[in-house]
Amino acid sequence: MKTIGLIGGMSWESTLLYYQTLNREVARRLGGLHSARVLMHSLDFEEVVRGQRAGDWDALAALLRQAAEGLAAAGADCLLICTNTMHKIAAQVAGEGLPPLLHIADVTGTAIRARGLRRVALLGTRYTMEQPFYADHLARLGVECIVPPEDERAEVHRIIFDELCRGQVLPASRQKLQLIVAGLTARGAEGVVLGCTELPLILAEDDVALPLFDTTTLHALAAVDFALHGAQPALAAA
């Protein structure tokens, strides 16, 4: 079994989901008391959030690159950035001499195309919804993203940072997210991408009428595939 390297803590609430999913899936596949071989560098999320607000992505890339190098030196065979937003700088974190970085949007796009879908609603932080890095990545895989209007984007962002990252899962916020998804469905969305690794804490398949793509689980399962079989995501043709 290969060793999975997690760059986590963004927030630790969703990194916990990664760790849980990795271990449960390895146990399911191998049986007995098997668990995943995992190395983790858990960052101070407040430091990351300050960098995001300041738009200092170069400094954040250096921070995550340092974490990646540390995980590689400790023996990680692959790397995961345990957040969608920070994949904005994925190319700067990955690089020559480091283990392969499993990109969350590659895994997500492949899952969407496997369902035969081409147009999805994208929910996430305002960085993920408003900046082009994520939608452009999915577009290269033949998937179009639609996002909520500005006021609803602000509300999704608030729910993530003010509630989910603090361990608060409120029914009223779930209802707001369901209404936002309903509006995107009316605009032609065929599925819903939970493009923030905290969103699976509050939305599940039974909560929406469309196919739901839980990026946290998809990413973790791809890491298990790599750890057990050396398999990297097979990208769907556009």
N, C-alpha and C positions, 0 to 999 in steps of 0.2 A: 504494500500500500504506500502510495506517495504521500508526502506531507503538504498540507494546504496552509498557505500563509495569508492571514487576514489583516488588512489595514482597517481597523475598526474604531469604535468609539464615536461614530458620527451618525446618530447618537448611539450610546451603549444600549439603549432600548432595542434598536433594530439589530445590533451586533449580537445580542442575546438570541434573537430569532435565527440568525445564521448558525451560531454554535449549536443550538438545539436541533435545527434541521439537519446539519451535517452529521451529527452523532446518531440521530434517530434513523436516518437513511442508511448509513453504514451498517447499523445494527440490523435493519430490516433486510438488507441485501446479503449480509454475511452470517447473520444469526449469532447465537451465543451472547457473549459479553463484548463483542467487537464494538469499537468506537473509532471515530476519525482521528487521524494524526493531524493536529492543528497547532500552528504557531500564530500568535496574535500580537500585534502592536496596537494598543488602544490609546488613541489620541485624546487630549483634552478638548472637548468639543467647543468650549467657549473660545478657545484660541482660533479654531477653524472658523467659527461663526463671525468673529471679528474680521478675519481676513476676507470672508465672503462679502460682508457689508462694505468693506473698504475697497472691494474690487481688486485686492492684491493677490491675484491668482498665481503670479510667479512665485511669491513667497510660499503660498500653499503648495505649489508643485514641488518646491524644494523640501518642504516639510514631509510630504508624502513619499518623495523619492528617498529621503533618508530612512524612512520607515521601511520601504521596500528593500533597500540595501541591507538593512539590519536583518530582515526576515530571510533574505537570500543567504547571508552569512551564517545564519543559525540553522540552515538546512531546508528551507521551504522549496518545494518543487514547482509550485505555481503561486500566483498572487491574485488576490481579490481586493478591490476597493469596495468596502461595504456600504456604499451609498451611491445613488444615481447622480446627484449633483456634482460630486467630485470627479466624475468621469469627464467633465469638461477639460480636465488636465491629464487625462489618462495617458496620452501620448508622451507627455513630459515625465510621467512617473515610470512608465515602461522604458525598456531600452536594452542596448547591447550589454551582455554579461549578466542580465537578470533572468530569473525564471519567467515563463510566459504569464502574461496578465490576461485573465479571462474577463472580457469586456461585458458588462451587464446588458448593454444594448444589443450586442450580437446575440446573446442568449435569448433576449426578449423578442427581437425581430424574427429569429428562427421559429420560436414558438407561435408567433402570430401567423406567419406564413404557413406553418404546418396545419393551422386551422382553416386555411383558405381565405384569410381576411387581408384587406389592404388599407382600411381606413379605421383608425382607432382614436379614442379619446385619450389624452395624456393628462394625468394629474400628477403633481409633484410640487416641489418648491417653486417659487417664482423664477429662480434661476433656470431650472429645468424646463419650465413651461414657456418662458419668455425669450431665453437665449437659444440660438439655433443649434447648438452642439448635439443635442439629443435627437431632435426631430430630423436633423440632417443625416445623422447616423442611421436612423431607421429608414429614411428615404432611400439611402443607398441599398437597402435591403428590400425595397419595393413597398414600403409601408408609409402611408400618409398619416400625419398626426393633426388632430384638431384640439384646441385648448379652450377653456372657458373664457368669457369676457373678463375685463380687467377687475371688476369688483369681486367676481367669484374667484379669480386667481389669488387675490389678496386674502380671501377667506380661507382658501385651501392652505396657503402659506402660513397663515396665523394658526390654524388647527395643528399643523405639523409642529411648528416651533414652540407655540405657547402651551400646547396640550400633549401631543403624542410624545415628543422628546422629553417631556417631564413625567411620563407614565400615566397621563390622564386620558381615559377613553370615555367620552361623554356621548350618551344616546342622542342628544340634540345636535351634536356635530355630525354624527353618522347620518342623521336625517338631512342635514344641509348638504352633505356630500352626495347623498342619493338624489336630491333635487338637481344638483349640478350635473350629475351623470344623466339624468332624464333629459335635461336641456341639450346635452351633447348628443344623446341618442336621436333627438328630434332633428339635429343638424347632420345626421347621417353616419354617426359612429357605429361601427360594427362590433367593437370590443372596447374594453377599458384597460389601459395600462396604469397600474399603480406604480408610477415613476418616482416614488419615494419609498425608501425601505421601511419607513414607519407606517405607511398607510395600511399594510396588512393587519396592523393592530386594531384597526377600526372598520375595515371593509372586507367582507368575504364574498364568496360566489353567490350565496343566498341573498345577499343584500342588494344586488343589481340584476337587471334582466339580461344584460349582455355578457358574453364571455369575459372573464376577468383574468388579467395577466399579472400575477403576483411576482414582481421582479426579484424580491428577496428570496423566495423559494426557488424560482427558476435559476438564479445565480448560484445558490448553494447546491442544488442538484447537479448543475454543470460541474461544480468543483468535485463532487463525489464521482461523477463519471471520469474525470481526469485522474483522481486519486486511485481509482480501482482499475481503470483501463487505459489511462494515458490519452483519453479522448478529449479533444477540444471541440467547441461548438462548430457543427457543420453549417455554414452560412447558406441560407436559402438564396437561390438566384433571383435577382430582380426581374 
